[in-house]
């Protein structure tokens, strides 16, 4: 959305001055009304302080214009308590999710205010995250979190992801004006070439998704085994196999518990590493699944600090111990676990373009999503998708793909004591 519809309610222009350019009675009157308006809500005061171009509609129907017209977005208060909310990311996001405030217009302009907000993670959510990370089995946490996110039905995700290979991770664009479907094919081409796949090989697909890897590689003579924790995903891929005669099979299992009958030639994991923050355990599992010379292709959204996730995302979209990829930590664990790095490539712009396509398609499907699921779910994913687009645009998030090759030796795989000793020795 690119603008805000004009309101018929009276507006107070925060930037208006006297006709002759001096501060006269009109200007003083407007400033007085603006001061009263600022005092009605910390949110309004913040919007005025940072120079946001927006409209604010109060419970009594008054609409105030802040900044120079035209407004980029409108904030509409729907509950009395919303007026008194603190200016934290959690408080405002939660108010939007629960319908206490509405946001209309350019959502990216709204998200541009994030740097002016405090973080504000609720104590309950923070405690649950720490318990999931430290006290619970990662397999159990994964199963619970994946069930909560991925059991909305295939139709939900297919309203916004690409229609060709159905990827819920970033596609690869050769040009900014390519379609999402073209970029999805480039994603698979990149993986095929980096792994050196050829007819007759066996590929381990960690995650499975909606069968894009199985469909693409099977048509080129490579057998694909997709390991997925999601029953809906397994059912969807099995239907593809039956309907299209794919040379593939599906295993319904957490990858950390999967034991192959024999090593695969290569492996690919698209985006799923975000659900497996224990990199040491993941790398050991991949090493055991490949022969010497076997390669792993991994891509994901990434952050500079592990577990750095918006409180809104943590509560409403990705529960559990979800973490964007920490590239530096993954590289260390691969090297510790008997792998050699072959390639690391930045794909941040690709993810920005991908998730912007998703967000636009999602907005266009609003009526169907609200009718089929709920207004709250629509709001949660609207913020999740546009928030991702904003994060990639502003380098809050990055994206990478990396390729690693398994060596014959398993690597040192140091424990905590050896890692600590090595770190202390490096300081000497």
Buried (B, 14 or more C-beta within 10 A) or exposed (E): BEEBEEBEEEBBBBBBBBEEEEEEEEBEEBBEBBEEBBEBBBBBBBBBEEEBBBBBBBEEEBBBBBBEEEBBBBBBBBBEEBBEBEBBBBBBBBBBBBEBBBBBBBBBBBBBBBEEBEEBBBEEBEEBBEEBBEEBEBBEBBBBBBBEBBEBEBEBBBBBBBEBBBBBBBBBBEEEEBBBEBBBBBBBEBBBEBBEBEEEBBBBBBBBBBBBBBBBBBEEEBBBBBBBBBEBBBBBBBEBBEEEEBBBBBBBBBBBEBEBEEBBBBBBBBBBBBBBBBBBBBBBBBBBBBEEEBBBBBBBBBBEEBBEBBBBBBBBBBBBBBBBBBBEBBBBBBBBBBBEEBBBBEBBBBBBBBBBBBBBBBBEBEEEBBEBBEBBBBBBBBBBBBBBBBBBBBEBBBBBBBBBBBBEEBBEBEEEEEBEEEEEEEEE
